[in-house]
Amino acid sequence: MEENKPLISVIVPVYQSEEYLEACLHSLEVQTYTNLEIITVDDASPDNSIRICESFAARDRRFQTVRLAKNQGPSAARNAGIRLAKGAYITFVDSDDYAMPALVEKLYACLLENGADAAACGAEGIQIVDGPAQNFSKEEAICCLAKGSPFNLVPWGKLYDAALVKRYLFPEDIFYSEDLLFLYRLMQRVERVSYIPDRLYRYNCREGSQVQSGLSKRKCTALLAHDMVCQDAAVNHPYAVEEFRQLAMEADRCMAMIAVKHGCGGEPLFPYLKQVQANVRKHFSWKALGLSSSRKNAASILLLYGSAAAFWAVGAAYTRLRRGKGA
C-alpha cells in the first residue's frame, strides 16, 4: 500500500518562472508515487510565482511553500528545502521544467531494486549520450559525471538518499556550476548509483534567461567550482581528471563567448576575458583538448588560450555574421 512506502521530498527552487510554474507543479501533483512532500522555495521572485505556489499548497496538503527574504540564488533555495525535508529520499525539480507522471515511482523502484544510494534517469530537451540500464560503482559514477554520460551534470532527474544530501549541501557562494560541485562531492560518498534510460524528466531550455545579461562576477564563480573539482580529481580520481579538465575548458569557452556576445553588464570586457583565459591555461592539456565535442570548440579553446584579444576579434566577427544572417 502507498502509505507503507517511504516519504519522498521533492524540492523545487522557484525564481521568475510564473509562465511555467503551474505546469511544473501540476506534474508533481499527479505523480503516480503519491507519498510525497513537495517543498517550493520562492527565492524572493518579483513575479507572481509565490501566489501560484500558495494556491497549490491551499488545495493539496503535500505542498508547502517557503519564501526567502531576499534573492540568494538556486543553491540557497535548494538548501532551504533540504533543511526542511522530512523524506527518506530527496529529488529536485526546476520550476520551469516538467516531471513525467512516473518520475518518482520509477526512480524509487530503480534505487530500491538495486540497493543504490542514488538513481538517475534520462531526460527530454537536453542533448546527452545515454545508454542501457546499469549500475555504477563510486569510481564509475565519477567517470560518468566527468563525461556527462549517461546521466547529466545537474541535480534534477535523480533520486538520492536524504541523509547523503543533508550531509553535502549546495555551495551557496557558487552561483554557476554549483550543480557539478554538489554532485562531485556527493558521488564520492556513494557505494552505487543506478541508472535507467527512461526519459522521465522534461528540461525546458531557456538559454536567453542566463546569457542575455552577459558575463558577471556571479557567473565567474563557475571558475572556482571547476577549479575545486579539477584539483581534487587530480589527487583522488586521476582516471577522470582529463575529462574534468575538458569540462572546465568548455565552460571557459562558453563564458568567453557570452562576454563577447552580450558584454559584462557595463563593466570592462577584457579583464573578464583575461580571467577566463587564465583558467583555460590552468586546466589545459592536449589530452583534455582532444576530448572536445567538436573541432570548432577545440579551435575556440586554443584561440582563447593563445590570445584573449584574438578570441574577442574572431568572436565579435562571427557574432556580427550570424546576426547579419538572422541566426
C-alpha angles and dihedrals in degrees: 000000000000094000089060092059117092122264112259121202119218113197119200118185108204130202127151095332103123091129091062104021100090092054090047095051092043089055088058093044091060098045113141088226100070106179093093141133111205113202116193114193113198107206094209090286112190094214132069095282094113092056091053091050091049092049091058091046090052094056102034121043091206090071123081128176131213123186120201116220093231137012109275105162134256095293093058091044093052091045091053088055093046092054091053096043116115097178126113087230134032133208131177129221124183114231095238094048133079133232120215111235094253097045098110096034095053095042091050092048090049093050094045097046093050100039090238132161091217137015128203135192140192124268141210123230097036131086110240136146103236129186143190124307109280147144125248132204119225092267092047091048091054089052089051090051092049092051095039089230143149087356122031135241099257131089097237122088090043139095120213140190101260094223089059094050093047089054095051110040126183115276104252095199091060115077101175127040087014086130092062093050092047093050093044092055092045096047090056088065102046126099095199138007119197122206134196122184094218108128098232099152129061115209116205109213108215097167096166093059090071107028105041091074090060129222119330143168088264092055091047090063083081087075090061092049092053091044091055093048095046094047093049094043091052088061105031106023108026090159089070102033097099091054091050090049089052090051090052093050092047090052088050091051092050093048092048090053091049088055092049095046101038107017127227105287094279094311122119110282103212098063088058093046091049090050091052091044090054089054092052089052091048093056101030122129129151090234091054091046089053089061092064115128092237142010088244092059092045091051091050091052091050091049091051090047091054103040133359089198093053091047090053093048095049093040093049092049091048091049092051090049092051093048090048089056091048093245 
